[in-house]
Amino acid sequence: MSIRLPVRMALCALLSVACTAPQAAGPWQCHKLPNGLSECTGRTPPAEPLIPADSEAVPGVTDTVADPLSVPVPAATAVPAPVTAIPAAATTETTKAPQDSAAPVEPPATVAPAATPAAAHLIPQAEKLAQPEERETDRWALCPPAPQTPTDKSTGSSDVIDLQADSAQASDGNVFTLEGNAIALYGPQRLEAEHINYRQDENTLTAEGNIRFSAPGLIIDGEDATLYPDEEKGRLKNITYALTDVHGRGSADVLSMDGRYNQQLMQASYTTCPPDNYDWLLSAKQVDLDREEGVGTARNAKLAFKGMPILFTPYISFPIDDRRRSGLLIPKIGQTEETGMDISMPYYWNIAPDKDMIIKPRYMSDRGLMMGGEFRYLNAHNEGTLSAEYLPSDDRFNNENRSLVAIEHHGNPLPRVETRIIASNVSDDSYFEDLGTNLVKSSQSTLERTAEAAYHGSWWDLGLKVQDYQTVDPALTREDRPYKQLPQIVFDAAPQQRLLGLKFSTHAETNYFTHTVDDFIKGTRIDVQPRLSLPVQNTAWYVDPAVSLRHTTYNLDNVADGEDDNPSRTTPVVSLDAGTFFERSSRWGQTNFVQTLEPRLFYLYVPDKNQDDIPVFDTGDYDFNFWTLFRENRFSGPDRMGDANQLALALTTRFLNPDNGVQRFSASIGSLLYFRDREVTLPGEPVETDESSNIIGEITLNLARNWLAKSELQWNPHDSQTARSDQHLQYRAGPRKLVNLAYRYREGIQEQADISFLWPLSQSWHLVGRWYYSLDDKTTIEALGGLGYESCCWGAQIVGRSFINDDSDSRNNAVFFQLELKGLGKLGRKVDSALEHGILDYDASD
């Protein structure tokens, strides 16, 4: 080891705590940006005709669940971080330790409707499960600047010690004494003290008086220190530390080091509050850090808030780096009318790099003790979640046992092969209403149970699916429950090669339907629809004529006497889609725009075919909107092929920023002209005789940087009155500045107003609220209000909610409180999830 004298000497620092006139032009392709604006790019040929396959509609069920885990079971990526007595950065290591290495704009043409192919999902590939942690936010915005470590030039080698002081003495060439502003540099670390002694023969460093040790991301102050570099041991007394990268700080009576990766702190504490502030403090009698394993343990730990203890535990383990570690998670505390006092203490179990589990005991004072768990797995070919909850002898449910079991699985077992399983089961219809774990009460009618597999070829797909539902809406009778598909086989093909410009595609599927009511009609359905089109296009216009032939046949059981048990239907479908694109320069005030004008015609002919003898398994009416003007079937499934002799007329204009294509204004208007009555209907519906549809108008206006207005209006020209209206005005000016005003009207059905907001009262305080009111019933559907506070190191929200239960029309009330200790975790129920559900564009990270 070399020593630089006389004014530079060295410290073997073992301590490192982690720390014009319109012109024809090419179309503008537009898509939504995350801020709600639209961005368009121009002068490109129109895209190949493609409309997403029709979704399956279940008759009589409007709230079919796509993800049964979304309400009762937290998402796998939303697992809170285990309790940490000392953060990952607050570990110690020897200085000689080695370094650890919105929907796109609808295309201009349509194809024949087709059921969604089984397992048509892209499955992300991953090598390990995500570390359970809280959402990353700019949580330290309200904090004063963190102290900065000195920027001395490194000595560059662990064998070089540089010393400097006001005065220095050497005894026998072995003991070096530094007095006054003594500084020792060792690699990137720095030790300051009033007095430093270095014994070269014993390789020992001692320091006294106003000690400050600093390293990248770390500052430590203490009274005295003794370090043994060769043995990688040391001892420091009465220390305080600051972790400059993570806003953490704390203290300990004694810090002992035993080897490169093992440290022990006695009477230790940790907080993320600024200096001289102890709003929350985690303290422990003893903390042991094992940096080789990346885990710390604390004994006799206490968590205090505002000087009041809120958590005691005799033993707790926590991670000290970014590796996942088993340990207790922050408890959740709440109270509702349904559960009484509600307390859960989840435990995170890191089973393996590709497997983990959360064990969730939950005590409800009015219902009893529930046990729950969530098992996750993730590897290169599979990912999924298994969840279960069990409540024995519910005190408020006739002492009956209550339970939930759920599975969600996605897999790629072979190249081009995908698998998917979504299934859940609850013990009773009121399970989610009584035992939901946040403010979002379930309004779903059914729980989906689906298993599917698909093979994706270069130009064709083949899928197999089985699908069932559990009904959880007591108001839904057995007769109104959806059919089961056991199974569905789907084939889609669209070769890229064309013959004489003709484009060929086909859709085919076969289903077997059964029902919970034994004497309901059941049986097999086969649906095939080949299609030919001849798209012609350039940068200013397109024409796409198409013809298809749809054949649907059935083999039925339980049909009434005298009715055909093998009905079938064959219908040709002829369509012509055409449009042009114009653009010109325009100007509003001092702002230049490019204005587009996009007229579009869509003619559809389907002959009338009596289908009264065909049952309805999975078919319903589409919600009428602007894009249904261009569909080839007004029904969502194969059980009905709507007769048509109609022409869609539509016109769209956009005002675009000429520099970046951002859309500031768009307006569309359209309608259908019917040249004959629509004879094909669903059971119980009358023949449609109107000569035209409602006139649909849509407007999107970005008034200014922070304003967004959307309007959709349907005008009934036959009754000269509004049939439907959706109006929305939003103001969003940054974090915690959000206001939504909405109005919804359905002729003869509903008229509602919806107001929601998130608004700052000061730098630390904010208000949140929602009022959802039925104007026709003169009833408040939901009222939500809350107050939030945020400081440098902690935040809190209290939210009250009053809402009408969907099944009983009774009113339910709840008050939830959530406390966040920044850098540690959250206590209380997840208020954020309820606010994100109830307030449009609410972002918990704001």
Summary of the structure (lengths in Angstrom):
residues: 846
radius of gyration: 34.0
end to end distance: 53.1
largest distance: 118.8
contacts: 2787
relative contact order: 0.12
helix: 3%
strand: 54%
